[in-house]
Amino acid sequence: MKICVIGDGAWGTALAVNALKNKHHVVIWGAFPEYLDEMRKIRENIKFLPGVKLPVALEFEDDIKKALTGCSMIICATPTQFLRSVLKKMAGNIPVDAVIVNVAKGIELDSWLKISEIIEQELGKVNYVDLSGPSHAEEVARGVPTAVTAAGENIEDAKFVQQALMNDKFRIYTSTDVTGLELGGAIKNVFAIAAGIIDGMKLGDNPKAALMARGIAEMGRLGEALGGKRTTFSGLSGIGDLIVTCCSGYSRNRHVGEELGRGRKLADILNDMGMVVAEGVPTAKGIRTLAKQVQVDIPIIEEVYKVLYEDRPAGDAVISLMSRSARNEEE
């Protein structure tokens, strides 16, 4: 089938390479024609996925209408905060039966909407699947064994994605819990910032393990209140993604936290990252807002928010969490 990847970042490129292994016709659309030309010529995404040679069969197209024509699957790999503007370009050019697969993770600023909700606003009712799990692009592109979950309200759409993209290096499970998958993928990035803070402060393994364990409890509590299934947050897109994002050197969100833990200012950290996006930074604001709406206690997310947006010293955030009133672990 023809698969169009919307976005020329690391994750979109890695999924394009994986889809080519399954003998699909794959084209990447990007917003910057000059960069697409560079990738076409040197067969490498040197800015976002250096060191991975791109197959000659991988095509690049800067005309979004041409890119989408004849597609059976559209993989949206655009960062959340830029997605709406890209969807407006896609509108009217999407084949009727195409399945749209979202692989970004986050909450839109100001609207506080999940990605499925943004897509429905801009494109109407579509065949939608969310693909999420512990899956760093750098490893997927190199064929490292990886397992993720595809969720669609229509299980047949999820199975379609499973059959099209799964192979001996990329295993896909299916689910109907779209809300849970989207929330797990978004929330874990906030905890990754917290994990990075611990690493930056060189506090050791004990607090990081405690963070991940209590983070899963916080994620499940909030995610269930927002409409997800508690079991989803114990799966690949919840605890699985949380572990890999909190521990990996590839994690952009953990990197932001690590620099904060070393005492650097957020603006300087983001400026140095350039076009590389750490979704956990805006998501911390969005998730905090949603938690207030459903009146769920989120102590870790609250402290990360204060470090990011209220200049709270990282050390003070750690002390605040450790000094909370005694309680039962099941709370």
Residue pairs with C-beta under 8 A, 6 or more apart in sequence:
1 24
1 25
1 71
1 72
1 73
1 164
2 24
2 25
2 26
2 27
2 70
2 71
2 72
2 73
3 16
3 19
3 24
3 25
3 26
3 27
3 71
3 72
3 73
3 74
3 75
3 164
4 26
4 27
4 28
4 29
4 67
4 68
4 71
4 73
4 74
4 75
5 12
5 13
5 15
5 16
5 19
5 26
5 27
5 28
5 29
5 75
5 77
6 12
6 29
6 64
6 67
6 74
6 75
6 76
6 77
6 78
6 86
6 90
7 28
7 29
7 30
7 76
7 77
7 78
7 79
7 86
8 28
8 29
8 30
8 31
8 32
8 35
8 36
8 39
8 45
8 48
8 60
9 48
9 49
9 77
9 78
9 79
9 137
9 277
10 45
10 48
10 49
10 137
10 138
10 141
11 77
11 103
11 104
11 135
11 137
12 28
12 75
12 77
12 78
12 103
13 28
13 45
13 48
13 49
13 52
13 54
13 137
13 141
14 49
14 52
14 137
14 138
14 140
14 141
15 75
15 77
15 103
15 140
15 165
16 26
16 28
16 54
16 58
16 75
17 52
17 54
17 55
17 58
17 140
17 141
18 140
18 141
18 165
18 167
18 169
18 170
19 26
19 75
19 164
19 165
20 26
20 55
20 57
20 58
21 167
21 169
22 164
22 165
22 167
24 164
25 57
25 59
26 57
26 58
26 59
27 58
27 59
27 60
27 61
27 67
28 36
28 39
28 58
28 59
28 60
28 61
28 67
29 60
29 61
29 62
29 64
29 67
29 68
30 36
30 60
30 62
31 86
32 62
33 62
35 47
36 60
36 61
36 62
37 60
38 46
39 45
39 46
39 54
39 60
40 60
43 53
43 54
43 55
43 56
43 58
44 50
44 51
44 52
44 53
44 54
45 52
45 54
47 275
48 137
48 276
49 137
49 138
49 141
52 138
52 141
52 142
61 67
64 89
64 90
64 93
65 93
68 74
68 90
68 93
68 94
68 95
68 98
69 93
69 95
70 95
71 94
71 95
71 98
72 95
72 97
72 98
72 99
72 164
73 98
73 99
73 101
73 160
73 161
73 164
74 90
74 94
74 98
74 99
74 100
74 101
75 101
75 103
75 131
76 83
76 86
76 100
76 101
76 102
76 103
76 104
76 115
76 119
77 103
77 104
78 86
78 104
79 104
79 106
79 277
79 279
80 104
80 105
80 106
80 107
80 108
80 115
80 118
80 279
80 282
80 283
81 106
81 108
81 109
81 277
81 282
83 104
83 108
83 115
83 118
83 119
84 108
84 118
84 121
84 122
87 118
87 119
87 122
87 123
88 122
90 122
90 123
91 122
91 123
94 100
94 123
94 126
97 127
98 126
98 127
99 127
99 128
99 129
99 152
99 157
99 160
99 161
100 119
100 123
100 126
100 127
100 128
100 129
101 129
101 130
101 131
101 150
101 161
102 115
102 116
102 119
102 128
102 129
102 130
102 131
102 182
103 131
103 132
104 115
104 279
105 132
105 182
105 185
105 186
105 188
105 189
105 279
105 283
106 115
106 185
106 186
106 189
106 279
106 282
106 283
106 286
107 113
107 114
107 186
107 282
107 283
107 286
107 287
107 290
108 115
108 118
108 286
109 282
109 285
109 286
111 118
112 286
112 289
112 290
113 121
114 179
114 182
114 183
114 186
115 130
115 182
116 128
116 130
116 178
116 179
116 182
119 126
119 128
120 126
120 128
127 152
127 154
127 157
128 152
128 153
128 157
128 178
129 150
129 151
129 152
129 157
129 158
129 160
129 161
129 178
130 150
130 151
130 152
130 178
130 181
130 182
130 185
131 148
131 149
131 150
131 151
131 161
131 165
131 172
132 148
132 149
132 151
132 181
132 182
132 184
132 185
132 236
132 237
132 241
133 146
133 147
133 148
133 149
133 236
133 237
133 240
133 241
134 146
134 147
134 148
134 236
134 240
134 241
134 243
134 244
134 245
135 146
135 148
135 241
135 244
136 244
136 248
136 250
136 251
137 250
138 250
139 146
139 250
140 146
140 169
140 170
143 169
144 169
145 169
145 171
146 169
146 170
146 171
147 171
147 172
147 173
147 236
147 240
148 170
148 171
148 172
148 173
148 236
148 237
149 172
149 173
149 174
149 175
149 181
149 235
149 236
149 237
150 158
150 161
150 162
150 172
150 173
150 174
150 175
151 158
151 174
151 175
151 176
151 177
151 178
151 180
151 181
151 237
152 158
152 161
152 174
152 176
152 178
153 176
153 178
155 174
155 176
158 174
158 175
158 176
159 174
161 172
162 172
162 173
162 174
165 172
166 172
173 235
173 236
175 181
175 232
175 235
177 228
177 229
177 232
179 223
179 226
179 227
179 228
180 223
180 227
180 228
180 229
180 232
180 233
180 237
180 238
181 228
181 232
181 237
183 219
183 222
183 223
183 226
183 228
183 233
184 219
184 223
184 228
184 232
184 233
184 235
184 237
184 238
184 241
184 242
185 237
185 241
186 279
186 283
186 286
186 287
187 219
187 222
187 223
187 283
187 287
187 301
188 215
188 219
188 238
188 241
188 242
188 245
188 246
189 245
189 253
189 278
189 279
189 280
189 283
190 253
190 280
190 283
190 284
190 287
190 300
190 301
190 304
191 211
191 212
191 215
191 218
191 219
191 242
191 245
191 246
191 300
191 301
191 304
192 242
192 245
192 246
192 251
192 253
192 254
192 257
192 280
193 253
193 254
193 256
193 257
193 260
193 278
193 280
193 281
193 284
193 304
193 307
193 308
194 211
194 215
194 257
194 300
194 303
194 304
195 208
195 211
195 212
195 245
195 246
195 247
195 254
195 257
196 251
196 253
196 254
196 255
196 256
196 257
196 258
196 259
196 260
196 261
197 257
197 258
197 260
197 261
197 304
197 307
197 314
197 317
197 318
198 204
198 207
198 208
198 211
198 257
198 261
198 318
199 208
199 254
199 257
199 258
199 261
200 257
200 258
200 259
200 260
200 261
200 262
200 314
201 261
201 262
201 314
201 315
201 318
203 318
207 318
208 246
208 247
211 246
211 300
212 242
212 243
212 246
214 300
215 242
215 246
215 300
216 233
216 234
216 238
216 239
216 242
218 297
218 298
218 299
218 300
218 301
219 233
219 238
219 242
220 230
220 233
220 234
220 238
221 296
221 297
221 298
222 287
222 290
222 291
222 294
222 296
222 298
222 301
223 230
223 232
223 233
223 238
224 230
224 233
225 294
225 296
226 290
226 294
232 238
233 239
244 251
245 251
245 253
245 254
246 254
247 254
248 254
252 273
252 276
252 277
252 278
252 279
253 278
253 279
253 280
253 281
255 269
255 273
255 278
256 266
256 269
256 270
256 273
256 278
256 280
256 281
257 304
259 269
260 266
260 269
260 307
260 308
260 314
261 314
263 314
266 281
266 308
270 278
270 281
281 308
284 301
284 304
284 305
284 308
284 309
285 305
285 308
285 309
287 298
287 301
288 298
288 301
288 302
288 305
291 298
291 301
299 321
299 324
300 321
303 312
303 317
303 320
303 321
304 317
306 312
306 317
307 313
307 314
307 317
